[in-house]
Amino acid sequence: MLRAVLCDDESLALHRLVDMLGRLPDIAVVALADNGQAALAAIVEHRPDVVFIDIEMPALDGFDVVEQLARDGVTAPLIVFVTAYPQFAAHAFDSGAIDFLTKPVRLGRLEKTLARVGRAIEDRTAQERLHEIAGQLEQLRDERETHAHRSRYLWVLRRGEMVRVDLDALLWVQAEGEYVRLHLAETNHLHREPIGTLLNRLDPTRYVRIHRSYIVDRDRVVAVRRRATGSYLVRIVSGEEFPVGRSYRAEARAMIAGAQQADG
């Protein structure tokens, strides 16, 4: 019987994986973790054969967990990375991880992963694979950033399913704590990612941050108004208005200057 630890900061994704593994024979989930520190503690306590771990997590991410495992010299589990970026998963498969699963995980694909886990355990290659991953973490992190920047869409969790959002279709973005709300023409989505990190994914020729809580599409800005207090308001084509933060006033003035040059 294989022993597994699962780690994902998205509760729905975590329990969906638990449900699917429960349908398969010869594997038992011995611990769940919703962050990297909890995953490390569970691995030390339970000594699992395999760890399914999300790459994208706040604070200690999946790569950080692998790095810490290699540094501590614990009995190595096999590592299965879980990611929302299919391009990254395909490129990084040679890293030494036993597998890369892309969200949303499919049952048939999960069965293939467990077959690989079984073969690797028979070959006793877990420790070797762990150190292979640890040796390539910098490259993997660079690839993650590259693919995140180049990708023109992202996957968000909505009502138990993963939905693809076209980043070029965003009207505006609002920060909500550790999350951002992505506003499109017909709907909006809540996505767990800091607003500053999301900005790095967006086309810099179109999207501009005007406030610590707001990103707008400059192509959809129809007015920039200066108030008596000296602050600015930005209005977009759909009618919403957004304040311009003090430290972002240069961006507002640049939009005005750009519009004047275009008119001239």
VOBA-1610 file (N, C-alpha, C; in pm, whole numbers, padded with zeros to 5 digits, always signed):
BEGIN
Met+00084-00120+00000Met+00000+00000+00000Met+00088+00125+00000Leu+00072+00211-00099Leu+00145+00338-00105Leu+00089+00436-00003Arg+00177+00513+00057Arg+00137+00616+00152Arg+00165+00752+00089Ala+00063+00839+00089Ala+00075+00968+00020Ala+00044+01085+00112Val+00119+01193+00093Val+00090+01323+00154Val+00052+01417+00041Leu-00056+01494+00062Leu-00105+01587-00038Leu-00094+01729+00015Cys-00047+01820-00069Cys-00034+01959-00027Cys-00083+02052-00137Asp-00181+02137-00103Asp-00232+02238-00195Asp-00303+02343-00111Asp-00278+02470-00140Asp-00343+02575-00061Asp-00486+02602-00105Glu-00530+02540-00216Glu-00668+02553-00261Glu-00748+02433-00210Ser-00838+02455-00117Ser-00909+02347-00051Ser-00986+02258-00149Leu-01053+02318-00247Leu-01131+02239-00341Leu-01041+02148-00424Ala-00928+02200-00469Ala-00835+02119-00547Ala-00779+02005-00463Leu-00749+02034-00337Leu-00694+01933-00247Leu-00793+01819-00226His-00916+01852-00197His-01014+01748-00167His-01062+01675-00293Arg-01051+01742-00406Arg-01080+01671-00532Arg-00976+01562-00555Leu-00849+01592-00526Leu-00744+01493-00541Leu-00762+01379-00440Val-00801+01412-00319Val-00829+01309-00218Val-00939+01215-00267Asp-01043+01272-00323Asp-01156+01192-00373Asp-01112+01098-00484Met-01031+01148-00578Met-00987+01064-00689Met-00894+00953-00641Leu-00804+00984-00551Leu-00714+00881-00499Leu-00793+00775-00422Gly-00902+00817-00359Gly-00986+00722-00286Gly-01054+00620-00375Arg-01062+00650-00503Arg-01122+00556-00598Arg-01021+00455-00653Leu-00894+00476-00622Leu-00790+00390-00677Leu-00738+00294-00570Pro-00698+00174-00610Pro-00651+00075-00513Pro-00506+00099-00471Asp-00471+00044-00358Asp-00332+00035-00313Asp-00266+00171-00286Ile-00343+00270-00245Ile-00284+00396-00202Ile-00368+00454-00090Ala-00302+00506+00012Ala-00370+00566+00126Ala-00315+00706+00147Val-00404+00803+00163Val-00363+00940+00194Val-00345+00949+00346Val-00222+00972+00389Val-00192+00971+00533Val-00193+01110+00594Ala-00186+01216+00510Ala-00189+01352+00565Ala-00220+01451+00454Leu-00287+01561+00494Leu-00315+01673+00405Leu-00248+01797+00461Ala-00203+01883+00371Ala-00140+02009+00413Ala-00186+02119+00320Asp-00206+02239+00377Asp-00249+02351+00293Asp-00140+02457+00276Asn-00017+02423+00318Asn+00096+02514+00297Asn+00225+02434+00305Gly+00334+02495+00263Gly+00462+02424+00257Gly+00515+02379+00391Gln+00502+02463+00494Gln+00551+02425+00626Gln+00476+02303+00679Ala+00345+02302+00660Ala+00266+02187+00706Ala+00303+02061+00628Ala+00336+02077+00500Ala+00378+01963+00419Ala+00508+01904+00472Leu+00604+01989+00504Leu+00732+01941+00559Leu+00710+01864+00689Ala+00626+01918+00777Ala+00599+01851+00904Ala+00532+01715+00880Ala+00439+01709+00786Ala+00369+01583+00758Ala+00464+01480+00698Ile+00555+01524+00614Ile+00652+01431+00553Ile+00744+01372+00659Val+00790+01457+00749Val+00878+01409+00857Val+00803+01311+00947Glu+00677+01341+00977Glu+00600+01257+01068Glu+00558+01125+01006His+00513+01128+00881His+00449+01011+00822His+00539+00932+00726Arg+00652+00989+00683Arg+00744+00919+00592Arg+00669+00858+00472Pro+00601+00941+00393Pro+00521+00887+00283Pro+00609+00834+00169Asp+00548+00752+00086Asp+00617+00706-00035Asp+00615+00813-00143Val+00507+00893-00146Val+00491+00992-00252Val+00424+01117-00196Val+00464+01231-00249Val+00406+01360-00210Val+00352+01428-00336Phe+00223+01461-00333Phe+00162+01541-00439Phe+00159+01685-00389Ile+00230+01774-00457Ile+00243+01910-00404Ile+00224+02014-00512Asp+00143+02114-00479Asp+00117+02225-00570Asp+00244+02310-00580Ile+00274+02356-00700Ile+00391+02442-00718Ile+00363+02582-00665Glu+00246+02637-00699Glu+00215+02776-00668Glu+00146+02787-00533Met+00222+02828-00430Met+00165+02852-00298Met+00234+02973-00237Pro+00162+03051-00156Pro+00227+03164-00090Pro+00329+03116+00012Ala+00424+03204+00044Ala+00530+03174+00140Ala+00617+03060+00088Leu+00600+02938+00140Leu+00684+02825+00100Leu+00614+02749-00012Asp+00667+02756-00136Asp+00600+02689-00247Asp+00654+02547-00264Gly+00604+02478-00368Gly+00645+02340-00389Gly+00793+02322-00408Phe+00856+02413-00481Phe+01000+02406-00502Phe+01076+02426-00371Asp+01028+02518-00288Asp+01092+02542-00159Asp+01087+02418-00071Val+00977+02346-00075Val+00963+02223+00004Val+01066+02120-00040Val+01081+02102-00171Val+01180+02006-00222Val+01321+02047-00179Glu+01350+02176-00189Glu+01482+02225-00150Glu+01510+02195-00003Gln+01409+02214+00082Gln+01426+02189+00226Gln+01442+02039+00253Leu+01369+01955+00183Leu+01382+01810+00200Leu+01523+01764+00166Ala+01575+01814+00055Ala+01710+01775+00014Ala+01814+01823+00114Arg+01792+01942+00169Arg+01887+01999+00265Arg+01884+01922+00396Asp+01765+01880+00439Asp+01753+01812+00568Asp+01795+01666+00564Gly+01801+01609+00443Gly+01842+01471+00430Gly+01742+01371+00484Val+01614+01405+00480Val+01513+01311+00528Val+01497+01196+00427Thr+01435+01090+00473Thr+01406+00979+00383Thr+01321+01031+00268Ala+01371+01016+00147Ala+01312+01087+00033Ala+01183+01023-00014Pro+01076+01101-00023Pro+00957+01054-00093Pro+00971+01085-00242Leu+00892+01020-00322Leu+00882+01058-00462Leu+00796+01184-00471Ile+00832+01273-00561Ile+00765+01402-00572Ile+00680+01406-00699Val+00553+01440-00682Val+00464+01468-00795Val+00423+01614-00784Phe+00470+01697-00877Phe+00430+01836-00877Phe+00292+01850-00941Val+00215+01944-00891Val+00084+01977-00948Val+00089+02124-00989Thr+00046+02155-01110Thr+00059+02291-01161Thr-00059+02327-01250Ala-00089+02457-01255Ala-00194+02506-01345Ala-00137+02547-01479Tyr-00003+02531-01498Tyr+00060+02576-01621Tyr+00105+02456-01704Pro+00027+02415-01804Pro+00062+02297-01882Pro+00194+02310-01956Gln+00228+02431-02004Gln+00354+02448-02076Gln+00472+02421-01984Phe+00462+02471-01863Phe+00570+02452-01767Phe+00586+02306-01730Ala+00476+02237-01710Ala+00480+02096-01673Ala+00549+02014-01780Ala+00516+02039-01905Ala+00574+01962-02014Ala+00724+01985-02022His+00768+02109-02006His+00910+02140-02018His+00990+02082-01902Ala+00933+02085-01782Ala+01010+02053-01662Ala+01003+01906-01623Phe+00941+01822-01705Phe+00921+01683-01667Phe+01053+01610-01642Asp+01161+01654-01710Asp+01290+01587-01695Asp+01364+01629-01569Ser+01300+01698-01479Ser+01368+01752-01362Ser+01405+01647-01259Gly+01347+01529-01265Gly+01369+01430-01161Gly+01242+01403-01082Ala+01142+01487-01098Ala+01012+01457-01037Ala+00956+01332-01103Ile+00884+01252-01026Ile+00827+01131-01084Ile+00719+01166-01186Asp+00653+01284-01165Asp+00552+01326-01262Asp+00513+01470-01237Phe+00451+01531-01338Phe+00389+01662-01328Phe+00243+01648-01370Leu+00154+01684-01281Leu+00011+01680-01313Leu-00038+01822-01334Thr-00118+01843-01437Thr-00175+01974-01461Thr-00320+01978-01414Lys-00358+02091-01356Lys-00494+02110-01309Lys-00585+02144-01427Pro-00709+02097-01426Pro-00767+02002-01330Pro-00718+01860-01355Val-00679+01791-01248Val-00625+01656-01258Val-00734+01559-01303Arg-00700+01471-01396Arg-00796+01371-01447Arg-00763+01234-01388Leu-00866+01155-01367Leu-00848+01024-01303Leu-00756+00934-01384Gly-00776+00928-01516Gly-00692+00843-01599Gly-00546+00884-01593Arg-00522+01014-01591Arg-00384+01064-01581Arg-00324+01030-01446Leu-00405+01035-01341Leu-00359+01002-01207Leu-00319+00854-01197Glu-00393+00768-01265Glu-00359+00625-01265Glu-00221+00603-01325Lys-00188+00675-01432Lys-00056+00663-01493Lys+00053+00710-01398Thr+00024+00815-01324Thr+00120+00865-01226Thr+00150+00759-01120Leu+00046+00694-01068Leu+00067+00593-00965Leu+00143+00473-01018Ala+00124+00441-01146Ala+00202+00333-01206Ala+00350+00371-01208Arg+00379+00496-01239Arg+00518+00542-01239Arg+00576+00539-01097Val+00494+00579-01000Val+00538+00576-00861Val+00575+00433-00821Gly+00489+00338-00856Gly+00516+00199-00821Gly+00646+00149-00882Arg+00669+00182-01009Arg+00793+00137-01074Arg+00915+00201-01010Ala+00905+00328-00976Ala+01019+00397-00916Ala+01052+00343-00778Ile+00950+00308-00701Ile+00975+00250-00569Ile+01045+00116-00583Glu+01005+00037-00679Glu+01073-00091-00703Glu+01218-00068-00741Asp+01245+00041-00814Asp+01382+00072-00854Asp+01461+00144-00746Arg+01392+00182-00638Arg+01456+00253-00527Arg+01527+00381-00574Thr+01458+00463-00651Thr+01520+00583-00709Thr+01475+00712-00643Ala+01399+00706-00536Ala+01342+00828-00478Ala+01449+00927-00434Gln+01550+00879-00361Gln+01654+00970-00311Gln+01728+01035-00427Glu+01759+00956-00528Glu+01828+01010-00646Glu+01743+01116-00716Arg+01616+01087-00728Arg+01527+01183-00795Arg+01514+01313-00715Leu+01506+01301-00584Leu+01495+01420-00501Leu+01614+01513-00522His+01732+01458-00526His+01850+01541-00544His+01861+01595-00686Glu+01808+01522-00784Glu+01803+01575-00920Glu+01715+01699-00926Ile+01598+01692-00860Ile+01508+01807-00857Ile+01577+01925-00787Ala+01636+01897-00669Ala+01699+02003-00592Ala+01810+02071-00672Gly+01882+01993-00752Gly+01990+02048-00832Gly+01942+02136-00946Gln+01815+02124-00983Gln+01762+02199-01096Gln+01657+02302-01055Leu+01647+02331-00925Leu+01541+02419-00879Leu+01551+02559-00940Glu+01673+02611-00955Glu+01685+02746-01009Glu+01634+02753-01151Gln+01668+02650-01229Gln+01619+02644-01367Gln+01466+02631-01370Leu+01412+02547-01282Leu+01268+02528-01278Leu+01197+02657-01239Arg+01253+02728-01143Arg+01191+02855-01102Arg+01195+02956-01216Asp+01308+02959-01289Asp+01316+03051-01402Asp+01213+03015-01508Glu+01197+02885-01532Glu+01100+02842-01633Glu+00957+02876-01590Arg+00930+02862-01462Arg+00797+02897-01412Arg+00768+03044-01438Glu+00866+03131-01408Glu+00845+03274-01429Glu+00829+03306-01577Thr+00908+03238-01662Thr+00901+03262-01806Thr+00764+03226-01859His+00716+03108-01823His+00586+03064-01875His+00473+03147-01818Ala+00485+03185-01691Ala+00380+03268-01632Ala+00372+03402-01704His+00490+03456-01742His+00491+03586-01809His+00438+03575-01951Arg+00472+03466-02021Arg+00434+03453-02160Arg+00289+03408-02179Ser+00239+03336-02083Ser+00104+03281-02098Ser+00003+03395-02108Arg-00088+03385-02202Arg-00189+03488-02221Arg-00320+03450-02154Tyr-00317+03348-02074Tyr-00436+03312-01998Tyr-00393+03247-01867Leu-00485+03234-01775Leu-00459+03160-01652Leu-00585+03082-01616Trp-00566+02983-01529Trp-00677+02898-01485Trp-00717+02941-01344Val-00847+02962-01325Val-00897+03000-01193Val-01003+02900-01149Leu-01012+02883-01018Leu-01110+02790-00962Leu-01243+02861-00945Arg-01350+02802-00999Arg-01484+02862-00990Arg-01587+02752-00974Arg-01651+02747-00858Arg-01758+02652-00831Arg-01716+02508-00857Gly-01598+02472-00810Gly-01552+02335-00819Gly-01489+02294-00950Glu-01473+02387-01045Glu-01408+02354-01170Glu-01306+02461-01205Met-01210+02425-01291Met-01109+02519-01335Met-01157+02587-01463Val-01153+02719-01464Val-01201+02799-01576Val-01084+02878-01634Arg-01072+02879-01767Arg-00964+02953-01831Arg-01005+03098-01853Val-00919+03191-01811Val-00945+03334-01825Val-00844+03393-01922Asp-00893+03458-02024Asp-00808+03525-02123Asp-00759+03656-02063Leu-00628+03667-02040Leu-00574+03786-01976Leu-00590+03910-02061Asp-00595+03893-02192Asp-00611+04009-02281Asp-00753+04061-02282Ala-00845+03989-02216Ala-00985+04033-02213Ala-01020+04104-02082Leu-00922+04122-01994Leu-00951+04186-01866Leu-00985+04333-01887Leu-01090+04379-01818Leu-01125+04521-01816Leu-01049+04592-01705Trp-01053+04533-01586Trp-00981+04587-01473Trp-00965+04479-01366Val-00874+04504-01273Val-00840+04408-01168Val-00843+04482-01035Gln-00900+04416-00936Gln-00906+04475-00802Gln-00846+04379-00701Ala-00759+04430-00614Ala-00701+04349-00508Ala-00802+04329-00397Glu-00807+04206-00345Glu-00892+04173-00230Glu-00810+04086-00135Gly-00730+04150-00053Gly-00643+04076+00039Gly-00538+03998-00038Glu-00532+03865-00015Glu-00437+03780-00086Glu-00488+03741-00224Tyr-00605+03791-00261Tyr-00668+03755-00387Tyr-00676+03877-00479Val-00711+03851-00605Val-00748+03956-00698Val-00882+03918-00761Arg-00963+04018-00790Arg-01087+03993-00864Arg-01066+04040-01007Leu-01084+03947-01100Leu-01060+03970-01241Leu-01193+04007-01307His-01203+04127-01356His-01328+04175-01415His-01320+04167-01567Leu-01416+04094-01625Leu-01430+04085-01769Leu-01564+04145-01809Ala-01595+04145-01938Ala-01716+04210-01986Ala-01842+04150-01926Glu-01848+04017-01916Glu-01971+03950-01875Glu-01967+03890-01735Thr-01848+03881-01675Thr-01838+03811-01548Thr-01714+03858-01474Asn-01690+03801-01356Asn-01567+03828-01283Asn-01527+03701-01209His-01400+03690-01177His-01346+03571-01111His-01256+03614-00996Leu-01263+03540-00886Leu-01172+03561-00774Leu-01056+03464-00790His-00934+03516-00784His-00815+03435-00809His-00712+03463-00701Arg-00653+03358-00647Arg-00556+03376-00539Arg-00418+03406-00596Glu-00383+03533-00593Glu-00251+03578-00639Glu-00237+03725-00602Pro-00121+03768-00555Pro-00104+03911-00524Pro-00115+03994-00652Ile-00167+04115-00637Ile-00189+04200-00754Ile-00058+04234-00824Gly+00049+04249-00747Gly+00178+04280-00809Gly+00231+04167-00894Thr+00210+04043-00850Thr+00253+03927-00927Thr+00171+03914-01054Leu+00040+03935-01043Leu-00045+03928-01161Leu-00005+04033-01264Leu+00033+04152-01219Leu+00071+04258-01313Leu+00185+04213-01403Asn+00275+04130-01351Asn+00387+04082-01431Asn+00343+03991-01545Arg+00223+03934-01534Arg+00171+03848-01640Arg+00109+03928-01755Leu+00069+04051-01726Leu-00011+04127-01820Leu+00075+04204-01919Asp+00016+04235-02032Asp+00084+04311-02137Asp+00114+04451-02085Pro+00243+04487-02070Pro+00276+04618-02011Pro+00240+04735-02101Thr+00217+04710-02229Thr+00176+04819-02318Thr+00028+04852-02301Arg-00047+04765-02234Arg-00190+04787-02214Arg-00228+04808-02070Tyr-00178+04725-01982Tyr-00228+04726-01844Tyr-00136+04807-01754Val-00197+04892-01672Val-00121+04982-01587Val-00181+04980-01446Arg-00095+04978-01348Arg-00142+04984-01209Arg-00154+05130-01170Ile-00272+05171-01124Ile-00295+05311-01089Ile-00317+05331-00940His-00318+05219-00867His-00347+05224-00723His-00300+05092-00665Arg-00273+05089-00536Arg-00230+04962-00478Arg-00336+04854-00494Ser-00461+04895-00521Ser-00570+04799-00532Ser-00626+04785-00673Tyr-00575+04862-00772Tyr-00637+04860-00904Tyr-00537+04854-01019Ile-00570+04770-01117Ile-00504+04769-01247Ile-00612+04794-01352Val-00583+04879-01450Val-00681+04904-01556Val-00614+04885-01693Asp-00699+04864-01792Asp-00653+04855-01931Asp-00652+04996-01988Arg-00535+05048-02018Arg-00525+05187-02064Arg-00601+05208-02195Asp-00619+05101-02275Asp-00694+05114-02399Asp-00842+05140-02374Arg-00889+05110-02251Arg-01030+05129-02219Arg-01054+05252-02132Val-00948+05327-02104Val-00963+05450-02026Val-01020+05559-02117Val-01130+05622-02073Val-01193+05728-02152Val-01178+05865-02089Ala-01138+05870-01962Ala-01122+06001-01897Ala-01029+05988-01777Val-00947+06091-01759Val-00866+06105-01638Val-00897+06243-01582Arg-00955+06246-01463Arg-01004+06372-01406Arg-00924+06408-01282Arg-00880+06534-01279Arg-00809+06583-01161Arg-00909+06653-01068Arg-00908+06611-00944Arg-01001+06669-00847Arg-00938+06791-00779Ala-01020+06865-00706Ala-00973+06987-00640Ala-00861+06958-00540Thr-00861+06840-00485Thr-00758+06801-00388Thr-00624+06772-00453Gly-00622+06767-00587Gly-00499+06734-00658Gly-00488+06589-00695Ser-00578+06504-00643Ser-00577+06362-00677Ser-00649+06340-00810Tyr-00636+06220-00864Tyr-00694+06188-00994Tyr-00796+06075-00982Leu-00891+06076-01076Leu-00983+05965-01096Leu-00971+05921-01241Val-00973+05789-01261Val-00969+05732-01396Val-01104+05667-01424Arg-01163+05696-01539Arg-01289+05634-01579Arg-01265+05549-01704Ile-01319+05425-01702Ile-01304+05338-01817Ile-01435+05334-01896Val-01432+05270-02012Val-01542+05276-02106Val-01673+05222-02048Ser-01664+05129-01954Ser-01786+05072-01895Ser-01847+05162-01789Gly-01781+05273-01756Gly-01836+05371-01663Gly-01776+05370-01523Glu-01708+05263-01485Glu-01649+05258-01350Glu-01538+05362-01337Glu-01527+05418-01218Glu-01420+05513-01188Glu-01332+05457-01077Phe-01203+05486-01087Phe-01106+05434-00991Phe-01014+05546-00944Pro-00983+05549-00814Pro-00889+05650-00766Pro-00746+05617-00810Val-00668+05719-00828Val-00526+05702-00859Val-00447+05724-00731Gly-00370+05624-00691Gly-00290+05637-00570Gly-00182+05743-00584Arg-00142+05800-00471Arg-00043+05908-00473Arg+00085+05866-00546Ser+00131+05744-00518Ser+00256+05699-00580Ser+00240+05655-00724Tyr+00115+05659-00777Tyr+00089+05618-00915Tyr+00044+05735-01003Arg+00058+05857-00954Arg+00012+05972-01030Arg+00089+05989-01161Ala+00215+05949-01161Ala+00294+05960-01285Ala+00231+05877-01396Glu+00173+05762-01361Glu+00107+05678-01461Glu-00015+05750-01519Ala-00091+05819-01433Ala-00208+05892-01481Ala-00166+06005-01573Arg-00063+06079-01535Arg-00016+06189-01620Arg+00038+06136-01752Ala+00103+06019-01747Ala+00156+05959-01871Ala+00043+05922-01966Met-00070+05874-01911Met-00184+05841-01997Met-00240+05966-02064Ile-00245+06077-01989Ile-00293+06202-02046Ile-00199+06248-02157Ala-00068+06244-02128Ala+00030+06287-02228Ala+00025+06202-02352Gly+00008+06070-02332Gly+00000+05979-02446Gly-00123+06007-02531Ala-00235+06037-02466Ala-00357+06067-02541Ala-00343+06197-02620Gln-00278+06297-02559Gln-00259+06423-02628Gln-00170+06407-02750Gln-00064+06325-02736Gln+00025+06301-02849Gln-00048+06229-02960Ala-00135+06133-02923Ala-00210+06058-03024Ala-00306+06150-03099Asp-00368+06244-03024Asp-00460+06338-03088Asp-00385+06435-03178Gly-00262+06469-03137Gly-00185+06563-03217Gly-00133+06500-03343
//
